[in-house]
Amino acid sequence: MSSVSPSRRRTANAIKERLRALSTQLSLLNHRVGARLEIKDADFNCLDLVQRHGPLSPSALARRAGLHPATMTGVLDRLERAGWVTRDRDPADRRAVLIRAARERNAEIYALFGGMNGRMDDLLAGYSEEQLEVLQSFLEQVTEAGRDAADEFS
């Protein structure tokens, strides 16, 4: 017999369902922003990874994005041609290449996410600092769980 109450199970299932719905909505938002910028979905995801975690080597970016290195070459060619990233020599190892986001282009992206960021600011203003810390911790743990689950497919 399970020690989890039916109410707790329903609430936990509702949270999982809301996370799935959130994932879908954020994918749609990213798709539409990417479309406005004329960037393919996979390319936009890679650009986001470089912006948040860069500079990165092409192989490190491919691992984070879950893409084959040959696919990454095409992604980087398109992003570089459009002026979204640069490929620079690694100062620590002149044979290696680092991918950097073109910071001067950030304003274009931020402007398109302005509506969502404003809505998030309004929403978060209704939570106490302690509640925000719980939300932050929860989202970090969900992200880690998702990363672990994805790694199981590698």
C-alpha positions as CSV (number, residue, x, y, z in Angstrom):
1,M,0.0,0.0,0.0
2,S,1.4,3.4,-1.0
3,S,2.0,5.9,1.8
4,V,1.4,8.8,-0.6
5,S,-2.0,10.4,-0.1
6,P,-4.2,10.7,-3.2
7,S,-4.2,14.5,-2.8
8,R,-0.4,14.6,-2.8
9,R,-0.3,12.3,-5.9
10,R,-2.8,14.5,-7.7
11,T,-0.8,17.7,-6.9
12,A,2.5,16.0,-7.9
13,N,0.9,14.9,-11.2
14,A,-0.5,18.4,-11.8
15,I,3.0,19.9,-11.3
16,K,4.5,17.5,-13.8
17,E,1.8,18.3,-16.3
18,R,2.4,22.1,-15.8
19,L,6.1,21.6,-16.4
20,R,5.3,19.8,-19.7
21,A,3.0,22.6,-20.7
22,L,5.7,25.2,-19.7
23,S,8.2,23.3,-21.9
24,T,5.8,23.4,-24.8
25,Q,5.1,27.1,-24.4
26,L,8.8,28.1,-24.0
27,S,9.6,26.0,-27.1
28,L,6.9,27.9,-29.0
29,L,8.2,31.2,-27.8
30,N,11.8,30.3,-28.7
31,H,10.6,29.1,-32.1
32,R,8.8,32.4,-32.8
33,V,11.7,34.5,-31.6
34,G,14.1,32.5,-33.8
35,A,11.8,32.8,-36.7
36,R,11.7,36.6,-36.3
37,L,15.5,36.5,-36.3
38,E,15.6,34.1,-39.2
39,I,17.4,31.5,-37.1
40,K,16.5,27.8,-37.2
41,D,15.4,26.2,-33.9
42,A,18.5,24.1,-33.4
43,D,20.7,27.0,-34.3
44,F,18.8,29.3,-31.8
45,N,19.3,26.7,-29.1
46,C,23.0,26.6,-29.7
47,L,23.2,30.4,-29.7
48,D,21.5,30.4,-26.4
49,L,24.0,27.9,-25.0
50,V,26.9,30.0,-26.2
51,Q,25.4,33.1,-24.7
52,R,24.9,31.5,-21.3
53,H,27.9,29.2,-21.1
54,G,30.4,30.5,-23.6
55,P,32.9,30.8,-24.9
56,L,32.8,27.1,-25.8
57,S,34.7,24.8,-28.0
58,P,32.6,23.4,-30.9
59,S,32.8,19.9,-29.3
60,A,31.7,21.2,-25.9
61,L,28.8,23.0,-27.6
62,A,27.8,19.9,-29.5
63,R,27.8,17.9,-26.2
64,R,25.6,20.5,-24.4
65,A,23.3,20.7,-27.4
66,G,23.1,16.9,-27.9
67,L,24.2,17.3,-31.6
68,H,26.6,15.4,-33.7
69,P,29.9,17.3,-34.3
70,A,29.3,17.3,-38.1
71,T,25.8,18.8,-37.5
72,M,27.5,21.4,-35.3
73,T,29.7,22.5,-38.1
74,G,26.7,23.5,-40.2
75,V,25.0,25.2,-37.2
76,L,28.1,27.3,-36.5
77,D,28.6,28.1,-40.2
78,R,25.0,29.5,-40.4
79,L,25.3,31.5,-37.1
80,E,28.7,32.9,-38.0
81,R,27.5,33.9,-41.5
82,A,24.6,35.7,-39.9
83,G,26.8,37.5,-37.5
84,W,25.6,35.8,-34.3
85,V,28.8,34.1,-33.3
86,T,32.5,34.3,-33.9
87,R,35.1,31.5,-34.0
88,D,38.3,32.7,-32.3
89,R,41.6,31.0,-31.5
90,D,41.8,29.8,-27.9
91,P,44.6,32.0,-26.3
92,A,45.6,29.0,-24.2
93,D,45.9,26.7,-27.2
94,R,46.3,28.4,-30.6
95,R,45.2,25.2,-32.3
96,A,41.8,25.2,-30.6
97,V,38.8,27.3,-31.5
98,L,36.3,29.0,-29.1
99,I,32.8,30.0,-30.1
100,R,31.7,33.4,-28.7
101,A,28.3,35.1,-29.0
102,A,28.4,38.4,-30.8
103,R,27.4,40.5,-27.8
104,E,26.5,43.5,-30.0
105,R,23.5,41.4,-31.3
106,N,22.1,40.7,-27.8
107,A,19.7,43.7,-27.9
108,E,17.9,42.2,-30.9
109,I,17.1,39.0,-28.9
110,Y,16.3,40.8,-25.6
111,A,13.8,43.1,-27.4
112,L,11.9,40.1,-28.7
113,F,11.8,38.5,-25.2
114,G,10.8,41.8,-23.6
115,G,7.1,40.8,-23.3
116,M,7.9,37.6,-21.5
117,N,10.5,39.2,-19.3
118,G,8.0,41.9,-18.2
119,R,5.4,39.3,-17.5
120,M,7.9,37.3,-15.4
121,D,8.9,40.4,-13.4
122,D,5.2,41.1,-12.7
123,L,4.6,37.5,-11.7
124,L,7.7,37.2,-9.5
125,A,6.9,40.4,-7.7
126,G,4.0,38.6,-6.0
127,Y,6.3,36.2,-4.2
128,S,8.3,36.6,-1.0
129,E,12.1,36.3,-1.1
130,E,11.8,32.9,0.7
131,Q,9.3,31.7,-1.9
132,L,11.5,32.8,-4.7
133,E,14.4,30.8,-3.2
134,V,12.2,27.7,-3.1
135,L,11.2,28.2,-6.7
136,Q,14.8,28.8,-7.7
137,S,15.9,25.6,-6.0
138,F,13.0,23.6,-7.4
139,L,13.8,24.8,-11.0
140,E,17.5,24.0,-10.5
141,Q,16.6,20.5,-9.4
142,V,14.2,20.0,-12.3
143,T,16.8,21.1,-14.7
144,E,19.4,18.7,-13.3
145,A,16.8,15.9,-13.4
146,G,16.1,16.7,-17.0
147,R,19.8,16.7,-17.8
148,D,20.3,13.3,-16.0
149,A,17.3,11.8,-17.9
150,A,18.7,13.1,-21.3
151,D,22.2,11.7,-20.4
152,E,20.6,8.2,-20.0
153,F,20.0,8.3,-23.8
154,S,23.7,9.0,-24.6
